[in-house]
Amino acid sequence: MYEALSSFAQTGGLIYFVVMFGVALTYALWPRNQETFDKAARLPLSDGGPGDE
């Protein structure tokens, strides 16, 4: 019983991790999000604060 439950939990966790990784990767590489990530990348180099444009 324990081995079956452990195997199911490990397999389910692996599938969950792969799906969530795929979602995060898709979100990060989606073309519409490029401008947001470019702004975030330049933020440490700007003279203004986080809300300043």
Buried (B, 14 or more C-beta within 10 A) or exposed (E): EEEEEEEEEEEEEEEEEEEEEEEEEEEEEEEEEEEEEEEEEEEEEEEEEEEEE
